[in-house]
């Protein structure tokens, strides 16, 4: 049977088709996104919206009318400088990742092109930038074209509603979602989720599942240690991919207390944390929609979750929220 020259994953109802025959690309996608390969367990039918990604080793000159709108680092592991440009003449964007990667998004054609500088090593063997360096930026930016906005967050669901947890690295997003998953909640992710409006205008959450780099807690030494962990595989969770959003929790770690507690929180605090948990507004397609979604989310039930010792964590503190 001939090998396919493309690899498809489905995230937030969008089929992303990587048009690549490179085995290294396929191996990377297989390793990173086994839970998003097209399967019958996903709540979306294949072929709804398909976004194609093509790859080229050729050189591409940036148009003269482009305007830089954001500069920064999108991959802290590799610490590669990135510049986002918008085109004045067309609704297109260009993302330069270092000197060897250029991403060209063409929303009107459901298409993205990746221009990669191919180089030769001392032995004359050609190689190009590895897909794992820029694939997350690629996915985040593509999904925002379709009104699906990424959040640094974790998420679970119960009784038909999703519960979103926002917080800085090390505040317990993975730990809380894992503990709730073990307590019978549906698991929706521990690092990145996507928020959007459905056709009725209600807010929904979509999973983005992969082996995440999480912070191991150490209350005695306060050392920050990161490990790559596949929570779904370890705990044999059956993930949920899509659910209406029911409530939001801002996580704050408190090692001095054994027990955890819910406290009131202001709409302003929730709005600020949502904005901070997403990509920079200049990196969002339809930034006004992104801001509107964040504002709408603050009208849902919102709480501070003071997270104490995980060994004393009681999922019952959420009963009043779930049963409202």
C-alpha positions in Angstrom: 0.0 0.0 0.0 1.5 3.4 -1.0 2.4 5.8 1.8 0.3 9.0 2.0 2.0 12.3 1.2 -0.1 14.0 3.9 -0.9 13.7 7.6 -4.2 14.9 9.1 -5.1 15.9 12.6 -8.5 17.2 13.8 -8.4 20.0 16.4 -11.5 22.0 17.5 -13.4 20.8 14.5 -10.8 21.9 12.0 -9.0 19.2 9.9 -5.4 20.3 9.5 -3.7 18.5 6.6 0.1 18.6 6.5 1.1 18.1 2.9 4.4 16.4 3.6 6.3 13.3 2.4 9.1 13.8 4.9 9.2 10.9 7.3 10.7 13.1 10.0 7.5 15.3 9.8 5.2 12.3 10.0 7.1 10.9 12.9 6.9 14.3 14.8 3.1 14.5 14.2 2.6 10.9 15.3 4.6 11.5 18.4 3.0 14.8 19.4 -0.7 14.4 18.5 -1.8 10.7 18.7 -5.1 11.9 20.3 -6.0 14.1 17.3 -5.6 11.7 14.5 -8.9 11.4 12.6 -10.9 8.9 14.6 -14.5 8.0 15.2 -14.4 9.1 18.8 -14.1 12.8 17.9 -17.3 14.8 17.8 -16.6 16.2 14.3 -16.9 14.7 10.9 -13.9 14.7 8.7 -14.2 17.0 5.7 -16.1 19.9 7.4 -13.3 22.6 7.3 -10.0 21.5 5.9 -6.9 23.7 6.2 -3.9 22.7 4.1 -0.3 23.2 5.0 2.3 23.0 2.3 6.1 22.9 2.6 8.7 24.4 0.3 12.5 24.4 0.4 12.6 27.4 -1.9 13.3 31.0 -1.1 10.4 33.5 -0.6 10.8 37.2 -0.5 8.5 39.1 1.8 6.1 41.6 0.1 7.0 45.3 0.3 3.7 46.3 1.9 4.0 44.2 5.0 4.0 45.7 8.5 5.6 44.1 11.6 3.0 43.9 14.4 4.7 41.6 16.9 8.1 40.6 17.9 9.1 38.0 20.6 10.0 34.4 21.3 7.4 31.7 20.6 9.5 28.7 21.7 11.2 29.1 25.0 13.0 25.8 24.7 14.8 26.9 21.5 14.6 30.7 22.3 14.2 31.6 18.6 13.2 35.2 17.8 10.0 35.5 15.9 8.4 38.4 13.9 4.7 38.5 12.9 3.9 40.7 9.8 0.5 41.6 8.3 0.0 42.5 4.7 -1.8 45.8 3.9 -3.0 44.8 0.5 -4.4 41.4 1.5 -5.8 39.6 4.5 -2.6 37.6 4.8 0.1 37.3 7.4 3.8 36.2 7.5 5.6 34.8 10.5 9.4 34.7 10.4 10.8 32.2 12.9 14.5 32.9 13.2 16.3 33.0 9.8 15.3 29.6 8.5 11.5 29.4 8.8 8.8 31.6 7.1 5.1 30.9 7.6 2.7 32.4 5.1 -1.0 32.3 6.1 -3.7 32.8 3.4 -7.0 32.6 5.3 -9.2 33.1 2.2 -7.8 29.9 0.7 -7.7 27.8 3.9 -4.0 27.5 3.2 -0.7 28.0 4.9 2.8 27.7 3.3 5.9 27.0 5.2 9.2 28.0 3.5 12.1 26.2 5.1 15.8 26.9 4.5 17.4 23.6 3.5 21.1 23.3 4.5 23.8 20.7 4.1 26.0 19.4 6.9 29.7 18.6 6.6 28.9 15.2 5.0 26.7 16.8 2.3 23.4 15.6 3.7 20.5 18.0 3.4 18.4 18.9 6.4 15.7 21.5 7.2 14.3 22.9 10.4 12.5 20.4 12.5 8.7 20.6 12.6 8.5 20.5 16.4 10.2 23.9 16.6 7.3 25.8 15.0 4.3 23.4 14.8 2.5 24.8 17.9 2.8 28.3 16.6 1.4 27.0 13.3 -1.6 25.3 14.9 -2.4 28.2 17.3 -2.4 30.8 14.5 -4.4 28.6 12.1 -7.1 27.9 14.6 -7.5 31.6 15.4 -8.4 32.1 11.7 -11.6 30.1 12.5 -12.4 31.9 15.7 -10.8 29.2 17.9 -8.4 30.9 20.4 -5.8 29.1 22.5 -5.5 29.4 26.2 -2.7 28.3 28.5 -5.1 26.3 30.7 -6.5 23.0 31.8 -10.0 21.8 31.5 -12.4 19.1 32.7 -16.2 18.6 32.2 -19.1 17.2 34.3 -22.8 16.9 33.6 -22.6 18.5 30.2 -20.5 21.6 31.1 -16.7 22.3 30.9 -14.8 23.9 33.7 -11.7 26.0 32.8 -8.7 26.4 35.0 -6.3 29.4 34.4 -3.0 30.0 36.2 0.7 30.5 35.7 3.0 27.5 35.3 3.4 25.6 38.5 0.1 26.7 40.0 -1.4 23.3 39.6 -3.4 23.2 36.3 -2.3 19.7 35.5 -2.5 18.4 39.0 -6.1 19.7 39.5 -7.4 18.4 36.2 -5.7 15.0 36.8 -7.2 14.8 40.3 -10.7 15.7 39.0 -10.3 13.2 36.1 -9.5 10.5 38.6 -12.6 11.6 40.6 -14.9 11.0 37.6 -14.8 14.3 35.7 -14.2 14.1 31.9 -10.6 15.1 31.1 -10.1 17.8 28.4 -6.5 18.7 28.7 -3.8 20.0 31.1 -1.8 22.7 29.2 -3.7 24.2 26.2 -7.3 24.4 25.3 -9.3 26.4 22.7 -12.2 28.7 23.5 -14.7 29.8 20.8 -18.4 30.7 20.2 -20.7 28.1 18.7 -23.4 28.8 16.2 -25.8 29.8 19.0 -23.4 32.3 20.5 -22.5 30.2 23.5 -18.9 29.7 24.6 -17.4 26.3 24.1 -14.1 24.6 25.0 -12.1 22.3 22.7 -9.3 20.0 23.7 -5.7 20.1 22.5 -4.1 16.9 23.8 -0.5 16.1 23.8 2.2 15.0 26.3 2.7 18.3 28.2 5.8 19.6 29.9 4.5 20.1 33.5 6.0 21.5 36.7 6.6 19.1 39.5 5.7 20.5 42.9 8.2 20.5 45.7 6.8 22.3 48.7 10.0 21.9 50.8 12.6 23.2 48.4 10.4 25.2 46.0 12.5 23.9 43.1 11.0 24.1 39.7 11.4 20.8 37.9 9.7 20.1 34.5 8.9 16.7 33.1 7.1 15.7 29.9 4.1 13.7 31.0 1.2 12.1 29.0 -1.5 12.3 31.6 -4.1 10.5 29.4 -1.8 7.5 28.9 -0.7 7.3 32.6 -4.2 7.4 34.0 -6.0 5.8 31.1 -8.4 8.7 30.8 -10.9 8.7 27.9 -10.6 12.3 26.8 -13.6 14.6 25.9 -13.0 16.8 22.9 -15.7 19.4 23.0 -18.1 20.9 25.6 -20.0 24.0 26.5 -18.2 26.2 29.0 -19.8 26.4 32.4 -17.4 28.1 34.8 -13.9 29.5 35.2 -11.4 29.1 38.0 -8.3 31.2 38.6 -5.7 29.0 40.3 -3.5 30.2 43.1 -1.1 27.8 44.9 -0.9 27.9 48.7 1.5 25.3 50.1 0.9 26.6 53.6 -2.7 25.2 53.7 -3.6 21.5 53.5 -7.1 22.1 52.2 -8.3 23.9 49.0 -11.1 26.4 48.8 -13.2 28.5 46.4 -13.4 32.2 46.8 -15.1 35.1 45.0 -13.2 36.8 42.2 -13.8 40.0 40.2 -14.7 40.1 36.6 -11.7 42.3 35.9 -9.3 39.7 37.4 -10.8 37.0 35.2 -10.7 39.1 32.1 -7.0 40.0 32.7 -6.1 36.4 33.2 -7.9 35.3 30.1 -6.0 37.9 28.0 -2.7 36.8 29.6 -3.4 33.2 29.0 -3.9 33.6 25.3 -1.6 34.7 22.5 -0.7 38.3 22.1 -3.6 40.2 20.6 -1.5 41.2 17.5 -1.2 37.4 16.8 -4.9 36.9 16.8 -7.1 36.9 13.7 -10.2 39.0 14.3 -8.8 40.5 17.6 -12.1 42.1 18.4 -13.8 38.7 18.4 -11.1 37.5 20.8 -11.7 40.4 23.2 -15.5 39.9 22.9 -15.1 36.2 23.8 -13.0 37.1 26.8 -15.6 39.6 27.9 -18.4 37.1 27.5 -16.5 34.5 29.5 -16.5 36.8 32.6 -20.3 36.7 32.7 -20.1 33.0 33.6 -19.6 31.8 37.2 -16.0 32.6 38.1 -14.0 31.8 41.2 -10.6 31.9 42.8 -9.4 28.4 43.5 -6.9 28.4 46.4 -5.1 25.1 45.8 -3.5 23.6 48.9 -1.9 20.2 49.5 -2.8 17.9 46.7 -3.0 14.9 49.1 -5.9 16.6 50.9 -7.7 17.9 47.8 -11.5 17.3 47.9 -13.3 17.4 44.6 -16.5 17.9 46.6 -15.6 21.7 46.8 -17.0 22.0 43.3 -20.4 20.4 44.1 -22.2 23.7 44.6 -20.9 25.0 41.3 -21.8 21.9 39.3 -25.2 21.5 40.8 -26.3 25.2 40.2 
